[in-house]
Amino acid sequence: MLLDSLIQLIPEINTAFLQTIYMVAIALCIAIIFGLPLGILLYVTDKDLFLENKIVKSIVGTVVNLIRSVPFIILLVALIPFTQKIVGTTIGPTAAAVPLSVAAIPFFARIVESSIREIDKGVIEAAIAAGATPWMIIKEVLLPEARPGLVSGITITTISLIGYSAMAGIVGGGGIGDLAIRFGYYRYDNVIMFTTIIILVVLVQVIQIAGDRVSRLIDKR
Protein backbone atom coordinates (compact mmCIF):
# COMPACT_ATOMS: atom_id res chain seq x y z
CA MET A 1 0.00 0.00 0.00
CA LEU A 2 2.76 2.38 1.02
CA LEU A 3 4.92 1.31 -1.89
CA ASP A 4 2.03 1.69 -4.34
CA SER A 5 1.37 5.19 -3.06
CA LEU A 6 5.00 6.13 -3.52
CA ILE A 7 5.18 4.66 -7.02
CA GLN A 8 2.15 6.70 -8.07
CA LEU A 9 3.81 9.86 -6.80
CA ILE A 10 7.17 9.31 -8.53
CA PRO A 11 6.33 11.61 -11.51
CA GLU A 12 5.23 14.38 -9.10
CA ILE A 13 8.34 13.90 -6.95
CA ASN A 14 10.64 13.98 -9.99
CA THR A 15 9.06 17.18 -11.25
CA ALA A 16 9.24 18.83 -7.83
CA PHE A 17 12.86 17.77 -7.35
CA LEU A 18 13.90 19.19 -10.74
CA GLN A 19 12.00 22.41 -10.02
CA THR A 20 13.87 22.79 -6.73
CA ILE A 21 17.23 22.22 -8.45
CA TYR A 22 16.26 24.68 -11.19
CA MET A 23 15.24 27.58 -8.91
CA VAL A 24 18.16 27.04 -6.52
CA ALA A 25 20.65 26.89 -9.42
CA ILE A 26 19.38 30.19 -10.88
CA ALA A 27 19.41 31.94 -7.49
CA LEU A 28 22.88 30.60 -6.66
CA CYS A 29 24.35 31.78 -9.98
CA ILE A 30 22.87 35.26 -9.51
CA ALA A 31 24.05 35.32 -5.89
CA ILE A 32 27.62 34.56 -6.97
CA ILE A 33 27.58 37.05 -9.86
CA PHE A 34 26.34 39.95 -7.70
CA GLY A 35 27.23 38.83 -4.17
CA LEU A 36 30.92 38.20 -4.84
CA PRO A 37 31.77 41.76 -5.99
CA LEU A 38 29.45 43.15 -3.32
CA GLY A 39 31.27 41.21 -0.60
CA ILE A 40 34.67 42.32 -1.92
CA LEU A 41 33.43 45.92 -1.99
CA LEU A 42 32.28 45.63 1.64
CA TYR A 43 35.77 44.48 2.61
CA VAL A 44 38.05 46.75 0.57
CA THR A 45 36.15 49.93 1.52
CA ASP A 46 36.50 49.17 5.22
CA LYS A 47 38.66 51.26 7.54
CA ASP A 48 42.46 51.12 6.99
CA LEU A 49 42.14 49.15 3.77
CA PHE A 50 43.44 50.13 0.36
CA LEU A 51 40.07 51.40 -0.97
CA GLU A 52 38.74 52.81 2.30
CA ASN A 53 35.52 54.72 1.68
CA LYS A 54 33.13 55.34 4.56
CA ILE A 55 30.25 56.48 2.37
CA VAL A 56 30.33 53.49 0.02
CA LYS A 57 30.85 51.10 2.93
CA SER A 58 27.93 52.64 4.82
CA ILE A 59 25.51 52.62 1.85
CA VAL A 60 26.33 49.08 0.70
CA GLY A 61 26.36 47.75 4.26
CA THR A 62 22.99 49.33 5.02
CA VAL A 63 21.35 47.92 1.88
CA VAL A 64 22.76 44.46 2.59
CA ASN A 65 21.60 44.57 6.22
CA LEU A 66 18.20 45.90 5.19
CA ILE A 67 17.46 42.99 2.88
CA ARG A 68 18.91 40.45 5.28
CA SER A 69 16.77 41.72 8.14
CA VAL A 70 13.53 40.84 6.30
CA PRO A 71 12.39 37.25 6.89
CA PHE A 72 12.29 35.35 3.60
CA ILE A 73 8.60 34.52 3.80
CA ILE A 74 7.80 38.26 4.04
CA LEU A 75 10.31 39.11 1.31
CA LEU A 76 8.69 36.46 -0.87
CA VAL A 77 5.30 38.14 -0.62
CA ALA A 78 6.61 41.72 -0.74
CA LEU A 79 8.47 41.02 -3.99
CA ILE A 80 5.44 39.65 -5.85
CA PRO A 81 4.94 42.88 -7.90
CA PHE A 82 8.67 42.99 -8.68
CA THR A 83 8.63 39.30 -9.67
CA GLN A 84 5.64 39.97 -11.95
CA LYS A 85 7.59 42.75 -13.72
CA ILE A 86 10.78 40.70 -14.09
CA VAL A 87 9.44 37.34 -15.31
CA GLY A 88 5.80 38.13 -16.14
CA THR A 89 4.35 35.70 -13.61
CA THR A 90 4.31 35.07 -9.89
CA ILE A 91 3.78 31.31 -10.08
CA GLY A 92 6.27 28.58 -10.81
CA PRO A 93 9.97 27.95 -10.21
CA THR A 94 11.15 30.77 -12.48
CA ALA A 95 9.10 33.26 -10.48
CA ALA A 96 10.34 31.75 -7.21
CA ALA A 97 13.93 32.21 -8.38
CA VAL A 98 13.49 36.01 -8.23
CA PRO A 99 12.93 36.40 -4.45
CA LEU A 100 15.40 33.59 -3.85
CA SER A 101 18.04 35.57 -5.76
CA VAL A 102 17.23 38.79 -3.92
CA ALA A 103 17.61 37.01 -0.58
CA ALA A 104 20.76 35.15 -1.61
CA ILE A 105 22.79 38.12 -2.91
CA PRO A 106 23.29 39.94 0.45
CA PHE A 107 23.58 36.64 2.28
CA PHE A 108 26.44 35.52 0.04
CA ALA A 109 28.00 39.00 0.07
CA ARG A 110 28.40 38.85 3.86
CA ILE A 111 29.92 35.36 3.58
CA VAL A 112 32.40 36.65 0.99
CA GLU A 113 33.32 39.55 3.27
CA SER A 114 33.84 37.18 6.22
CA SER A 115 35.94 34.80 4.13
CA ILE A 116 38.24 37.60 2.99
CA ARG A 117 38.60 38.90 6.56
CA GLU A 118 40.24 35.59 7.48
CA ILE A 119 43.18 36.42 5.21
CA ASP A 120 46.30 37.55 7.03
CA LYS A 121 46.55 41.33 6.54
CA GLY A 122 50.31 40.93 6.27
CA VAL A 123 49.81 39.30 2.87
CA ILE A 124 47.82 42.30 1.68
CA GLU A 125 50.35 44.76 3.07
CA ALA A 126 53.15 42.86 1.32
CA ALA A 127 51.25 43.13 -1.98
CA ILE A 128 50.75 46.88 -1.46
CA ALA A 129 54.45 47.30 -0.63
CA ALA A 130 55.33 45.46 -3.84
CA GLY A 131 53.36 48.06 -5.80
CA ALA A 132 50.30 45.95 -6.63
CA THR A 133 47.24 47.85 -7.82
CA PRO A 134 43.87 47.36 -6.05
CA TRP A 135 42.65 45.17 -8.92
CA MET A 136 45.82 43.04 -8.71
CA ILE A 137 45.40 42.66 -4.95
CA ILE A 138 41.80 41.52 -5.39
CA LYS A 139 42.60 39.18 -8.27
CA GLU A 140 45.99 37.81 -7.19
CA VAL A 141 45.72 37.91 -3.38
CA LEU A 142 42.18 38.15 -2.00
CA LEU A 143 40.35 35.73 -4.28
CA PRO A 144 43.00 32.93 -4.30
CA GLU A 145 43.55 33.17 -0.54
CA ALA A 146 39.81 33.16 0.21
CA ARG A 147 38.95 30.27 -2.11
CA PRO A 148 38.32 27.61 0.61
CA GLY A 149 36.11 30.05 2.52
CA LEU A 150 34.27 31.01 -0.65
CA VAL A 151 33.56 27.37 -1.50
CA SER A 152 32.25 26.83 2.05
CA GLY A 153 30.16 29.99 1.59
CA ILE A 154 28.69 28.68 -1.67
CA THR A 155 27.84 25.43 0.12
CA ILE A 156 26.10 27.29 2.96
CA THR A 157 24.25 29.53 0.50
CA THR A 158 23.07 26.53 -1.54
CA ILE A 159 21.73 24.77 1.55
CA SER A 160 20.02 27.95 2.72
CA LEU A 161 18.44 28.36 -0.72
CA ILE A 162 17.07 24.83 -0.57
CA GLY A 163 15.39 25.76 2.73
CA TYR A 164 14.07 29.00 1.25
CA SER A 165 12.82 27.20 -1.87
CA ALA A 166 10.58 25.04 0.32
CA MET A 167 8.87 28.24 1.54
CA ALA A 168 8.30 29.29 -2.08
CA GLY A 169 5.79 26.45 -2.29
CA ILE A 170 3.44 28.49 -0.11
CA VAL A 171 2.87 30.95 -2.96
CA GLY A 172 2.88 28.38 -5.75
CA GLY A 173 6.58 28.48 -6.45
CA GLY A 174 6.77 24.78 -7.22
CA GLY A 175 9.46 22.42 -6.01
CA ILE A 176 9.66 20.05 -3.07
CA GLY A 177 8.07 22.57 -0.69
CA ASP A 178 5.08 22.98 -2.98
CA LEU A 179 4.65 19.21 -3.14
CA ALA A 180 4.86 18.88 0.65
CA ILE A 181 2.24 21.60 1.15
CA ARG A 182 -0.20 20.40 -1.53
CA PHE A 183 -0.06 16.71 -0.64
CA GLY A 184 1.40 16.56 2.84
CA TYR A 185 -0.45 19.49 4.40
CA TYR A 186 -3.68 20.06 2.47
CA ARG A 187 -4.35 16.34 1.87
CA TYR A 188 -2.87 15.07 5.15
CA ASP A 189 -0.69 12.66 3.19
CA ASN A 190 2.05 11.63 5.58
CA VAL A 191 3.73 9.45 2.96
CA ILE A 192 4.52 12.36 0.69
CA MET A 193 5.35 14.60 3.66
CA PHE A 194 8.01 12.23 5.01
CA THR A 195 9.25 11.44 1.50
CA THR A 196 9.89 15.11 0.79
CA ILE A 197 11.65 15.50 4.14
CA ILE A 198 13.93 12.55 3.34
CA ILE A 199 14.69 13.97 -0.12
CA LEU A 200 15.62 17.35 1.37
CA VAL A 201 17.79 15.77 4.08
CA VAL A 202 19.66 13.61 1.56
CA LEU A 203 20.08 16.55 -0.83
CA VAL A 204 21.52 18.77 1.90
CA GLN A 205 23.87 16.01 3.11
CA VAL A 206 25.20 15.41 -0.41
CA ILE A 207 25.80 19.12 -0.99
CA GLN A 208 27.49 19.58 2.39
CA ILE A 209 29.82 16.61 1.91
CA ALA A 210 30.70 17.67 -1.64
CA GLY A 211 31.31 21.26 -0.54
CA ASP A 212 33.53 20.19 2.37
CA ARG A 213 35.62 17.96 0.12
CA VAL A 214 36.14 20.63 -2.52
CA SER A 215 37.02 23.17 0.17
CA ARG A 216 39.66 20.83 1.65
CA LEU A 217 41.09 20.01 -1.78
CA ILE A 218 41.74 23.63 -2.71
CA ASP A 219 42.91 24.69 0.75
CA LYS A 220 46.68 25.04 0.34
CA ARG A 221 47.22 27.10 3.50
BELZI-V642931 format. One record per helix or strand. SS is the DSSP state (A for helix, B for strand). FROM is the first residue (numbers start at 0). TO is the last residue. If there is no record, write none. Layout:
# BELZI-V642931
ss: {SS;SS}
from: {FROM;FROM}
to: {TO;TO}
This chain:
# BELZI-V642931
ss: {A;A;A;A;A;A;A;A;A;A}
from: {1;53;71;79;92;120;133;146;174;189}
to: {43;67;77;86;116;128;144;170;184;217}
